Structures are given as structure tokens and as C-alpha cells.
Amino acid sequence: MTQRTLKLGAVLLGVGGPGQHHTWLNPEIPGDASVDIRWYIARAQQAEAAKFDHVFIVDSQFITPDSPNHYLNRLEPLTLLSAIAVHTSHIGLVGTLTTSYNDPFNIARRLASLDVISGGRAGWNVVATGDGGTAGNYGRAEHYDYTTRYGRALEHVRVVQGLWDSYEDDAFPRDKERGVFFDRSKQHPLNHTGEHFSVVGPLNLQRSPQGHPVIFQAGDSDEGRDLGASIAEAIFTHARTIEQGRAFAADLRARAAAKGRDPEQILIVPGISPIIAATDEEARAKEAELVGGKDFDRALKELGRPFGWHDFSRYDLDAPFPDLGDLGDRSFRTQAERIKKLAADNGFTLRQVVRHSIESRRSPFVGSPLTVANEIQKWFEAGAFDGVNVTVTVPSEFARFTDEVLPILRERGVARTEYESTTLRGNLGLPIPRNIHTAALVD
């Protein structure tokens, strides 16, 4: 039996995402890092040298002047990842694409193209779009409600997967001696008609060496967890404690098993932001400086995002947290409800809620390289996660993780020393999906 090893992703955030208000001021980060393809290629190559499984590109399609710096000006994920693909050879390429504001045929073709270009290294982070303002960019008066968003997402993914099987694997003999380029019997239209989509097919592209791009998914609502249990092969999440991580993993796998899936073929890979220094004391001081240096006014503005970018600056900071009714129900509902509950349960003022949002971004992985390695191994062996997605902004900070923490984990057999495969599935230990048409013939 192959030994279980830690899966590793690098979340490339350029000039800084939520809560990283002053990251862009670091002299190592170009002011245009979020649109500089050279920065992304260099970070991907840095991660590949450390034998990471994948780079991960987050995305959304609605912004306000108060959005995080990286969100204000960034490249479209698949265009970006296609450029990285030709400068790397093993690392996976995972991009975020919404099912709410894309059609399945376009998604299928774009992702399959990345998969073929990269030789089987593409991944799709499936999102149902939380930013309600996105509707206005696509000609809709209002955002989809939760039920519609997640029903649409499930059908969308199933249609895309069906399109990826438009050709059997040997549909193109390309036999020049016989003059046979293509076997017509091995092309299959989809002819899908469902609640949300009608797609004829077939897709005009062959399968890649890994069959399908790997499906990633993030969503903590009940609907989001059900979607992940139905379609995801890797779950991007956040957990503040080992107990929370174990509970999340157990819940997702139980839901997957109830749907007839093998629960062991779902990987739990939360995002982390390790803070590493020569000693634990120096790392804690570094963390205190980072937390203390966060911009309160920016954090107040960012608090509005789960509520459809509601403007909290209109309220008295030291009055009780405002009654927002059902605000947030068509945005990031789970996050909005969590904030409301936090305020109600603790009697927090608006100022205290903002302070809590700043403090809650503290990482469990703070300390010397040995301390951070010990903590990661502890979570991994406890079953709180199968891997981590490391936030990447400052190159030298990322290097502390790759060059000082990972060698400890490799020596202990927790992290790989070499790639096992040239495909993302191969390195994640996930099976190649059977072509539905070939499978029907065999079965």
C-alpha cells in the first residue's frame, strides 16, 4: 500500500487578498504582481521545485473600490494558467470558474484545453458565486437564490463531465498509411436536457492523459457541503482547530458515502497562512506585528462583502451590532449568518466584530520551522486534513516554508521527495475517470 503523503497547493495572491491590506508594500512584491505573468510563473516554478501538487487561482467577477488589492486588478484564471503550463512540467493548475455565470460548453472547452495543453494537469475549483453584485455584470436584475445556485452548479458539473467524454480514448487513429484520421463511431453527442441547461454536444476536443480535470470545490453551507460530496475530488476549506477539521472531513465523507461515492477519494485541503521565523518567539512577534498593522477601516469595508458589500461605515462603531434581517441571504449566506450569530451570542458592538474578524485571521501554524512542521504533521496524522493550500505573496516567506519546513516533513515521510506522476490526478492519488461510453461497452 502506498504511504499517504501530504498534498500541497500554493494559492497565488499577488499584491494581497482579504485582510492583507499592506502586503503590496513589501519590496519583494512588484506593485503590479497580480497582473504580472512573470511573477506567477516564478512562484509556480518555486512551488514545483518544492514538489507541490498544484497552484491555485482564486477568482470572482464583481468588485467595489473596497475590494482587496489583488481582487481589484487580476488576470483571468485559465489564461493565466495556460501561460504557466508552458513554463512548468509537473505542477497542477487549478482555476476558479463559476457555474452561476458560465455555460457548461464554454467551461468544458476551456478547461479541457488547459488540460491538453498541460498534459493532464488541470483542475477546476467549482464555485456557485457568492458576490451577488455579479448578477449586474451578466444582465440579471438579481443574483440566484441558494437553491437555484447549487442546483444549477450540480447540473452544470455533470454536463461538463459528460462533454469531456465526447470522444472515446481511441477515437483518433491518425493512421496515415490507411488514411484514417478519425473513427466516427467513437464520437458521442451529449443531448442533455435538464432543469437549467440544454446542451447537444459533442465537445470538439479529446480527453487528456488524466481523463478529466480534477474537481475542486469550496462551500461550507449545507448546500455547499452536499455539492462537494456529490462532485468534488478535493475540498478547499478553512478550519481553526484540529477538532473542526476532523468534524468537517467526517461530515463530507459521510455525505459522499451516502451518495454512493468512495469517501476516501475526497481530499480535504484547507488554506493556511503559516508565519515562520528562527524561533517561536520571533514568529509570534511577527504575527503580532502583522495583526496589529491591519487597517481597521479596510477591515470594516471588507466585513460588508458577505452581506453583498453592505456599507457598515454608516453605523456607530460602539453601538450593538446592527440588525440586518435577511441581508446576506443571496451573497455569502453561511458567512453572513456566522457573523450575525457571533455578534448576538457575545453581545458584540460593530467595533468588536471587526476586531474579531482581524484577530480570527491568526494562523494555527506560527513558530520556528520545527514548530510549524510539528503542527502540520499533528493535523495531518489526526485526520484534520489531507493537505494544505499555502497562501503565497512574499517570495522569501514562501521560501521559508519550502526550504525550512518541508525538508523536516520529507525526512519524516510526511511529504513527498519526488513527483509520482506527470498528471495532477496521478500526484494526488486520484483515479482516472472511466469514459462513460467505454465503460458502457465494458459493463
C-alpha positions as CSV (number, residue, x, y, z in Angstrom):
1,M,0.0,0.0,0.0
2,T,1.3,3.5,-1.0
3,Q,2.1,5.6,2.1
4,R,-0.3,8.6,2.5
5,T,1.6,11.9,2.0
6,L,0.7,15.5,2.5
7,K,-0.8,17.2,-0.5
8,L,0.4,20.7,-1.2
9,G,-1.1,23.7,-3.0
10,A,0.1,27.2,-3.5
11,V,-2.6,30.0,-3.6
12,L,-1.1,32.8,-5.6
13,L,-2.4,36.1,-4.3
14,G,-0.1,38.7,-5.9
15,V,-0.5,42.0,-4.0
16,G,-2.6,40.5,-1.3
17,G,-6.1,39.2,-0.7
18,P,-8.6,39.7,2.2
19,G,-7.0,41.0,5.3
20,Q,-3.7,41.6,3.6
21,H,-4.0,45.3,3.4
22,H,-0.4,46.3,3.3
23,T,1.2,43.2,1.7
24,W,1.8,45.1,-1.6
25,L,4.2,47.5,0.2
26,N,6.7,44.7,0.7
27,P,9.8,45.5,-1.5
28,E,9.8,41.9,-2.8
29,I,6.4,42.3,-4.4
30,P,6.0,44.2,-7.6
31,G,3.2,46.8,-7.4
32,D,1.6,45.0,-10.4
33,A,2.3,41.4,-9.2
34,S,-1.4,40.5,-9.7
35,V,-1.2,41.2,-13.4
36,D,2.5,40.3,-13.9
37,I,2.7,36.8,-15.6
38,R,6.4,36.7,-14.7
39,W,5.6,36.8,-11.0
40,Y,3.1,34.0,-11.3
41,I,5.5,31.8,-13.4
42,A,8.3,32.4,-10.9
43,R,6.1,31.4,-7.9
44,A,4.8,28.3,-9.8
45,Q,8.3,27.3,-10.6
46,Q,9.2,27.8,-6.9
47,A,6.3,25.6,-5.9
48,E,7.2,23.0,-8.5
49,A,10.8,22.8,-7.3
50,A,9.4,22.0,-3.8
51,K,7.2,19.2,-5.4
52,F,3.9,21.0,-4.7
53,D,0.8,19.3,-6.2
54,H,-0.8,22.4,-7.6
55,V,-1.0,26.2,-7.8
56,F,-4.5,27.6,-7.1
57,I,-6.0,30.7,-8.6
58,V,-9.0,32.2,-6.8
59,D,-11.4,34.4,-8.7
60,S,-14.6,36.5,-8.6
61,Q,-16.2,38.8,-11.1
62,F,-17.6,41.6,-9.1
63,I,-15.6,44.3,-7.3
64,T,-16.1,47.6,-5.4
65,P,-13.5,50.2,-4.6
66,D,-13.2,48.5,-1.2
67,S,-12.3,45.0,-2.6
68,P,-8.9,43.6,-1.6
69,N,-6.0,44.9,-3.6
70,H,-5.5,41.6,-5.5
71,Y,-9.1,41.5,-6.5
72,L,-9.1,45.0,-8.0
73,N,-6.8,44.1,-10.8
74,R,-6.0,40.5,-11.7
75,L,-5.8,38.1,-14.6
76,E,-8.5,35.7,-15.7
77,P,-7.6,32.2,-14.3
78,L,-7.4,30.0,-17.3
79,T,-5.5,32.5,-19.5
80,L,-3.0,32.8,-16.6
81,L,-2.7,29.1,-16.0
82,S,-2.2,28.4,-19.7
83,A,0.9,30.6,-19.6
84,I,2.2,28.9,-16.5
85,A,1.6,25.5,-18.2
86,V,4.3,26.0,-20.8
87,H,6.8,27.0,-18.1
88,T,6.3,24.0,-15.8
89,S,6.1,20.3,-16.3
90,H,4.6,18.6,-13.2
91,I,2.7,21.0,-11.0
92,G,-1.1,21.1,-11.3
93,L,-3.0,24.1,-12.5
94,V,-6.3,24.8,-10.6
95,G,-8.5,27.7,-11.6
96,T,-11.7,29.1,-10.2
97,L,-14.7,29.2,-12.5
98,T,-18.3,29.9,-11.6
99,T,-21.2,27.8,-12.6
100,S,-23.6,30.7,-12.0
101,Y,-22.4,32.9,-14.8
102,N,-20.9,30.5,-17.3
103,D,-22.4,28.0,-19.7
104,P,-21.2,24.3,-19.5
105,F,-20.0,24.1,-23.0
106,N,-17.6,27.0,-22.6
107,I,-16.3,25.8,-19.3
108,A,-15.8,22.3,-20.7
109,R,-13.9,23.5,-23.7
110,R,-11.7,26.0,-21.8
111,L,-10.8,23.6,-19.0
112,A,-10.2,20.7,-21.4
113,S,-7.9,22.9,-23.5
114,L,-5.8,23.7,-20.4
115,D,-5.8,20.0,-19.6
116,V,-4.5,19.1,-23.0
117,I,-2.0,22.0,-23.2
118,S,-0.5,20.9,-19.8
119,G,-0.5,17.2,-20.5
120,G,-3.2,16.4,-17.8
121,R,-2.5,18.9,-15.1
122,A,-5.7,21.0,-15.0
123,G,-8.1,21.4,-12.1
124,W,-11.4,23.2,-11.7
125,N,-12.4,25.0,-8.5
126,V,-16.2,24.9,-8.8
127,V,-17.9,27.9,-7.2
128,A,-21.6,29.0,-7.3
129,T,-20.7,32.7,-6.9
130,G,-21.2,34.4,-3.6
131,D,-20.8,38.0,-4.7
132,G,-24.4,39.0,-5.5
133,G,-23.3,42.0,-7.5
134,T,-22.0,39.7,-10.2
135,A,-25.6,39.5,-11.5
136,G,-25.4,43.0,-12.7
137,N,-22.4,42.2,-14.9
138,Y,-24.4,39.4,-16.7
139,G,-27.6,41.2,-17.3
140,R,-29.6,39.9,-14.4
141,A,-31.7,42.0,-12.0
142,E,-30.7,39.9,-9.0
143,H,-28.5,37.1,-8.0
144,Y,-29.7,33.5,-8.0
145,D,-31.1,32.2,-4.7
146,Y,-29.2,29.5,-2.8
147,T,-31.4,26.6,-4.1
148,T,-31.0,27.7,-7.7
149,R,-27.3,28.3,-7.4
150,Y,-26.5,24.9,-6.1
151,G,-29.0,23.0,-8.3
152,R,-27.5,24.8,-11.3
153,A,-24.0,24.0,-10.1
154,L,-24.6,20.3,-9.8
155,E,-26.2,20.0,-13.2
156,H,-23.5,22.2,-14.7
157,V,-20.7,20.0,-13.5
158,R,-22.5,16.8,-14.7
159,V,-23.0,18.4,-18.1
160,V,-19.3,19.4,-18.3
161,Q,-18.2,15.9,-17.3
162,G,-20.4,14.4,-20.0
163,L,-18.9,16.7,-22.6
164,W,-15.4,15.7,-21.5
165,D,-16.4,12.1,-22.6
166,S,-17.4,13.2,-26.1
167,Y,-14.7,11.1,-27.6
168,E,-13.6,7.6,-26.6
169,D,-9.9,7.4,-26.0
170,D,-9.0,5.8,-29.3
171,A,-11.3,7.9,-31.5
172,F,-8.4,9.4,-33.4
173,P,-6.2,6.6,-35.1
174,R,-4.4,9.2,-37.2
175,D,-3.2,6.4,-39.4
176,K,-1.6,8.0,-42.4
177,E,-0.9,4.7,-44.2
178,R,-4.6,3.8,-44.2
179,G,-5.7,7.4,-44.5
180,V,-7.9,7.1,-41.3
181,F,-7.8,10.2,-39.1
182,F,-11.0,9.6,-37.1
183,D,-13.3,6.8,-36.1
184,R,-16.8,8.2,-36.4
185,S,-18.3,5.5,-34.2
186,K,-16.3,6.8,-31.2
187,Q,-17.7,10.4,-31.2
188,H,-20.7,10.9,-28.9
189,P,-23.1,13.8,-28.6
190,L,-24.4,14.5,-25.2
191,N,-28.0,15.5,-26.0
192,H,-28.7,16.8,-22.4
193,T,-31.9,18.5,-21.5
194,G,-32.3,19.4,-17.8
195,E,-33.8,21.9,-15.4
196,H,-31.1,24.6,-16.1
197,F,-29.3,23.6,-19.3
198,S,-29.8,22.1,-22.7
199,V,-26.6,21.0,-24.4
200,V,-26.3,18.9,-27.6
201,G,-22.5,18.4,-27.8
202,P,-20.2,16.8,-28.6
203,L,-17.2,18.7,-27.4
204,N,-14.6,19.3,-30.1
205,L,-11.6,18.1,-28.0
206,Q,-10.2,14.8,-26.9
207,R,-9.6,13.7,-23.3
208,S,-6.2,14.4,-21.7
209,P,-3.9,11.8,-20.2
210,Q,-5.7,12.2,-16.8
211,G,-9.2,11.8,-18.4
212,H,-10.9,14.8,-16.8
213,P,-9.6,17.9,-14.9
214,V,-9.7,17.3,-11.2
215,I,-12.8,18.8,-9.5
216,F,-12.1,21.1,-6.5
217,Q,-14.9,22.8,-4.6
218,A,-15.3,25.2,-1.7
219,G,-18.5,25.8,0.2
220,D,-19.4,25.5,3.9
221,S,-23.2,25.9,3.7
222,D,-25.4,22.8,3.9
223,E,-25.9,23.1,0.1
224,G,-22.2,23.7,-0.4
225,R,-21.3,20.6,1.5
226,D,-23.8,18.5,-0.4
227,L,-22.4,19.7,-3.7
228,G,-18.9,18.9,-2.6
229,A,-20.0,15.4,-1.5
230,S,-21.6,14.9,-4.9
231,I,-18.9,16.1,-7.3
232,A,-15.7,17.2,-5.6
233,E,-12.4,15.3,-5.5
234,A,-10.7,17.9,-3.4
235,I,-12.3,20.4,-1.0
236,F,-10.9,23.8,-0.3
237,T,-11.9,24.9,3.2
238,H,-10.8,26.6,6.4
239,A,-10.5,25.2,9.9
240,R,-9.3,26.9,13.0
241,T,-8.7,23.8,15.1
242,I,-8.0,20.1,14.6
243,E,-11.4,19.3,16.0
244,Q,-13.1,21.5,13.4
245,G,-11.0,20.0,10.6
246,R,-11.8,16.4,11.7
247,A,-15.5,17.2,12.0
248,F,-15.6,18.8,8.5
249,A,-13.8,15.9,7.0
250,A,-16.0,13.3,8.7
251,D,-19.2,15.2,7.6
252,L,-18.1,15.5,3.9
253,R,-17.0,11.8,3.7
254,A,-20.3,10.6,5.3
255,R,-22.3,12.7,2.8
256,A,-20.2,11.3,0.0
257,A,-20.7,7.7,1.2
258,A,-24.4,8.3,1.4
259,K,-24.3,9.3,-2.3
260,G,-22.6,6.1,-3.3
261,R,-19.1,7.5,-3.6
262,D,-15.9,6.2,-2.2
263,P,-15.3,8.7,0.7
264,E,-11.5,8.1,0.6
265,Q,-11.4,9.6,-2.9
266,I,-12.2,13.1,-1.4
267,L,-9.2,15.1,-0.3
268,I,-9.6,17.9,2.3
269,V,-7.1,20.7,1.6
270,P,-7.7,23.8,3.7
271,G,-6.0,27.2,3.1
272,I,-3.3,28.2,5.6
273,S,-1.0,31.2,6.1
274,P,2.0,30.0,8.1
275,I,4.2,32.5,9.9
276,I,7.7,31.2,10.2
277,A,10.8,32.7,11.9
278,A,14.0,31.4,13.5
279,T,12.3,30.9,16.9
280,D,8.8,30.6,18.2
281,E,9.1,33.9,20.0
282,E,10.2,35.7,16.8
283,A,7.3,34.2,14.9
284,R,4.8,35.3,17.5
285,A,6.2,38.8,17.4
286,K,6.0,38.8,13.7
287,E,2.4,37.6,13.9
288,A,1.5,40.4,16.4
289,E,3.1,43.0,14.0
290,L,1.1,41.7,11.1
291,V,-2.2,41.6,13.0
292,G,-1.6,45.0,14.6
293,G,-0.7,46.5,11.3
294,K,-4.0,45.6,9.6
295,D,-6.1,48.6,8.5
296,F,-9.3,48.8,10.7
297,D,-11.1,50.9,8.1
298,R,-10.3,48.4,5.3
299,A,-11.4,45.5,7.6
300,L,-14.7,47.4,8.2
301,K,-15.3,47.7,4.5
302,E,-14.4,44.0,3.9
303,L,-16.9,43.0,6.5
304,G,-19.6,44.1,4.1
305,R,-18.7,41.5,1.4
306,P,-20.7,38.6,2.9
307,F,-23.6,40.9,3.1
308,G,-23.5,42.0,-0.6
309,W,-20.9,44.7,0.2
310,H,-23.2,46.4,2.7
311,D,-21.7,49.7,3.9
312,F,-21.1,49.3,7.6
313,S,-19.4,52.7,7.9
314,R,-22.9,54.3,8.3
315,Y,-23.3,52.8,11.8
316,D,-22.0,53.8,15.2
317,L,-19.0,51.5,15.8
318,D,-19.6,51.3,19.6
319,A,-23.4,50.6,19.3
320,P,-24.7,47.0,19.3
321,F,-24.1,45.2,16.0
322,P,-26.9,46.3,13.7
323,D,-30.0,44.2,13.0
324,L,-29.5,43.2,9.3
325,G,-32.5,41.0,8.9
326,D,-32.0,38.6,5.9
327,L,-29.2,40.7,4.4
328,G,-26.7,38.3,3.0
329,D,-29.1,35.6,2.0
330,R,-28.2,35.9,-1.7
331,S,-24.5,36.5,-1.1
332,F,-22.2,34.5,1.2
333,R,-25.1,33.4,3.4
334,T,-23.2,31.0,5.7
335,Q,-20.5,33.5,6.4
336,A,-23.1,36.3,7.0
337,E,-25.1,34.1,9.4
338,R,-21.9,33.2,11.3
339,I,-21.1,36.9,11.8
340,K,-24.7,37.7,12.9
341,K,-24.6,34.8,15.4
342,L,-21.2,35.8,16.7
343,A,-22.5,39.3,17.5
344,A,-25.7,38.1,19.0
345,D,-24.1,35.4,21.2
346,N,-21.5,37.7,22.6
347,G,-23.3,41.0,22.6
348,F,-20.6,42.5,20.4
349,T,-20.6,46.0,19.1
350,L,-19.7,46.6,15.5
351,R,-16.2,47.6,16.5
352,Q,-15.8,44.3,18.4
353,V,-17.0,42.3,15.4
354,V,-14.4,44.0,13.2
355,R,-11.7,43.4,15.7
356,H,-12.7,39.8,15.9
357,S,-12.5,39.5,12.1
358,I,-9.0,40.8,12.2
359,E,-7.9,38.6,15.1
360,S,-9.6,35.5,13.7
361,R,-7.2,35.5,10.8
362,R,-4.5,34.3,13.1
363,S,-2.8,31.1,11.9
364,P,-2.5,27.9,13.9
365,F,0.8,27.4,12.1
366,V,3.1,30.0,13.7
367,G,6.6,29.4,15.0
368,S,10.0,28.1,14.1
369,P,10.3,25.7,11.1
370,L,10.3,22.7,13.5
371,T,7.2,24.0,15.4
372,V,5.3,24.6,12.1
373,A,6.3,21.2,10.8
374,N,5.2,19.5,14.0
375,E,1.8,21.2,13.9
376,I,1.2,20.4,10.3
377,Q,2.1,16.7,11.0
378,K,-0.1,16.7,14.0
379,W,-3.2,17.9,12.0
380,F,-2.3,15.6,9.1
381,E,-2.0,12.5,11.3
382,A,-5.1,13.4,13.2
383,G,-7.1,13.3,10.0
384,A,-7.9,17.1,10.1
385,F,-6.7,17.4,6.5
386,D,-5.1,15.6,3.7
387,G,-3.1,18.6,2.6
388,V,-2.8,22.4,2.7
389,N,-3.1,25.3,0.3
390,V,-0.4,27.7,1.3
391,T,-1.1,31.4,0.7
392,V,1.7,32.9,-1.4
393,T,2.6,36.6,-1.6
394,V,6.2,37.4,-0.5
395,P,8.6,35.1,-2.2
396,S,11.1,34.9,0.7
397,E,8.3,34.0,3.2
398,F,7.1,31.2,0.9
399,A,10.8,30.0,0.7
400,R,10.9,29.7,4.4
401,F,8.1,27.1,4.1
402,T,9.6,25.3,1.1
403,D,13.2,25.4,2.2
404,E,12.9,25.1,6.0
405,V,9.6,23.4,6.9
406,L,9.2,20.9,4.0
407,P,12.6,19.2,4.5
408,I,11.6,18.3,8.0
409,L,8.3,16.8,6.8
410,R,10.1,14.9,4.0
411,E,12.6,13.4,6.4
412,R,9.7,12.1,8.4
413,G,8.0,10.7,5.3
414,V,5.0,13.1,5.6
415,A,5.8,15.0,2.3
416,R,7.0,13.6,-1.0
417,T,10.6,13.8,-2.2
418,E,9.7,13.4,-5.9
419,Y,6.7,13.6,-8.1
420,E,4.9,10.2,-8.7
421,S,3.3,11.3,-12.0
422,T,3.2,14.0,-14.7
423,T,-0.6,14.5,-14.2
424,L,-2.4,16.2,-11.3
425,R,-4.6,13.1,-10.7
426,G,-1.5,10.9,-10.5
427,N,0.2,13.1,-7.9
428,L,-3.0,13.5,-5.9
429,G,-3.5,9.7,-5.9
430,L,-6.9,10.0,-7.7
431,P,-8.2,7.6,-10.3
432,I,-8.7,8.4,-14.0
433,P,-12.4,8.6,-14.6
434,R,-13.7,5.9,-16.8
435,N,-15.0,7.2,-20.1
436,I,-18.8,6.8,-19.8
437,H,-19.0,5.4,-23.4
438,T,-16.1,2.9,-23.0
439,A,-17.4,1.9,-19.6
440,A,-20.9,1.2,-21.0
441,L,-19.3,-1.2,-23.5
442,V,-17.2,-3.0,-20.8
443,D,-20.1,-3.2,-18.3
